[in-house]
Each structure stands twice: as C-alpha cells, then as structure tokens.
Amino acid sequence: MSETAIVLADEKNKLFPALQSWATALSNLAPEQVPAALDMARQMKNLSEEVHDKLRDKLLEGVKKNGVVVTAKGSLQDNVGGFKVIAIPTRTGVDAKKFEAMLRAKKVEPSAHMDSTITLKFNQTKADQAVGAGLITQADLDSCKYDPAFRVSVERE
C-alpha cells in the first residue's frame, strides 16, 4: 500500500466518525439552531461537491490519457488503483441548435432539413375562456394545478 493510500485511509478514519457524530447530534437541536445547522450542511455539501468535481475531472483526465475505447460511441475504460474506471460520453452526435445556427448562417431554411415539434404552453386567459365556454369546469382546471412544493433556503444575516 502506498503512502498516499495510508493518508487517505487515515483521513477517512478521522472524517467519517466526526460526520456521524455530527449527524447524530442533529436530532437534539433546539428549533433556533436548525437554520444554522442547515447552513452548515449546505456549506459541507458545497465543499463535498467541489472536492467530488475536482477528483472526477482528475480521473477523467487520466482515463482520456490512458484508457482504452470499449464502445462504438467512445466509452473509455481504465484500471486505476484497483478500480475499474469507465468514462461514458454523454452528448454524442450532432447538436441541433448548432446545426440550426449553421444552416441559418448559410442562408438555408432549417425547417427543410430538420424535424420540428410544436410545444404547447399553459395560458391562464385561454384556460379561463375554456371554463367560461363550458368546455371544462373550474374543478377540471383546478385538478391540473401543481402539487404544493417548497424550496427551503437559509441565508446568513
């Protein structure tokens, strides 16, 4: 085992019990402590995501450099430190917006060379007109409302 692996194991042995202890302590918070605890959890989440992203990028860099192409779409695979690392390309093929922009730049009508779809959007005035015309009831319209959902945020004062 390399020195680096030993350091990682030591850090894990310090960090995980501390996080578990903190998580257990959260059940005893007074109501006025909850916002500060939520703020602390958000900061830890952000830090964790930042560390995750940096490690993922470093791993991807290595897989791109040393990996072997294993699929027709260009998935890469490498073995690193006892782990099988797979990098799967997402967004393969042609970007429709770029293709449309390129056609327009060349003065070519995109609808002649691309498929199109119609997108329906809700309009309160038109929905109210449908109720007024007796096509649907107010109860029908009300049944289409979103279920209540909330996003909770905590900001430092």
Buried (B, 14 or more C-beta within 10 A) or exposed (E): EEEEEEEEEEEEEEEEEEEEEEEEEEEEEEEEEEBEBBBBBEEEEEEEEEEEEEEEEEBBEBBEEEBEEBEEEEBBBBEEEEEEBEBEEEEEEEEEEEEBEEBEEEEEEBEEEEEEEEEEEEEEEEBEEBBEEEEBEEEEBEEEEEEEEEEEEEEEE
